[in-house]
């Protein structure tokens, strides 16, 4: 089968007969029209009619809508609203508006509001359970919030704070070096709270700091300039070194940090290149025991890449003593691994590549740049730059429908019961989840 859903043999027959057709259909005038016989029978995609839509303040930037119970929670015109995912009816509105990420869990919404108050809202009624003043200035900086292991953490410039999520009681406060907004909580690993913070100096770096999550006592500060935690294995954190030219001749330097002490015990280099300043990995991620590196292929003597590459290494093995699996020229990496495949865009086609490296699967959607891809349960939700949003059944490879959005950017797709909520520019669009119909 090919990208148009036709047998490859049919295209071959058409290609071989076209010259004969052109000879028999000789004309005294120039040819001014053309119809490709291979495309005469197109695979139509069912348009999905929206159940409802609602205007939002979302424009591709924070803060997108989240789901809680049967509702979608979103911001519009200076207020926070809850809307029923199926009926589209507004359940409540609140004048309390987030300046941080909006966290939903256990029937509660948590956020830092526009006045620096840490807020806990009843997700069913929109009424506050509690509010407490953090002292965080949100007018000219960012605030952060995260719920980990039963503790709510809030951060802002030069401060990190911990709260009881049930009653809002402050558990501890710590001064930090994070000048440009709140520290970001990476997680709690083996009894150590790890936060990353942007520290300004001769170089602006992202530094890890370890805390006792119960008392807030600072346990260590790491050296280096580390990206987000990629993995935690047997007492060690793995993170990408973000220093410019961290390796002069490799695309990636991966740091291994002991979580109890914050000390870097090892740094491994991956994928040899000519210039480590410009020829770097585009994306790095860990899934299971494997480390994936997505980047371009570079020819000798040039700084510009010309083909897509995805390398698959064993995380806990020396990169110099292993031969990685390489997926070359399969397309620009988008997401995965997921359902034993990863998803790519190849020459504007949306495709899936099996992890075993066999033939790619080409999905039936028009060729346009992918703006957003969410993989949820058995479906791929694909928003493209021409304003169309496609729903694909991953196991069968069938495109179940398309939603017209007129948007170029999208937020996280929400799946609430039988409803799918598309976050497009300035609006939410709700549709009924399509089903896979049997073919006869």
Secondary structure, DSSP 8 states (H G I E B T S, - for coil): --TTSS-HHHHHHHHHHHHHHHHHT--SS-------GGGSS-----B---SEEEE-S-SSSS---EEETTEEEEEETTEEEEEETTT--EEEEES--BSS--EEETTEEEEEBTTSEEEEEETTT--EEEEEE-----SSS--EEEEETTEEEEEETTEEEEEETTT--EEEEEE-S-TTS--EEEEEETTEEEEEEEE-SSS-EEEEEEE-TTT--EEEE--S-EEEEEEEETTEEEEEE-STTSSSSEEEEEEEEETTT--EEEEEEEEE-S-TTTS--SEEEEETTEEEEEEEEE-TT-SSEEEEEEEEEETTS-GGG---EEEESS-EEEEEEETTEEEEEETTEEEEEETT----EE-SS-S--EEEEEEETTEEEEEETTSEEEEEETTTTEEEEEEE---S-B---EEETTEEEEEETTEEEEEE--------
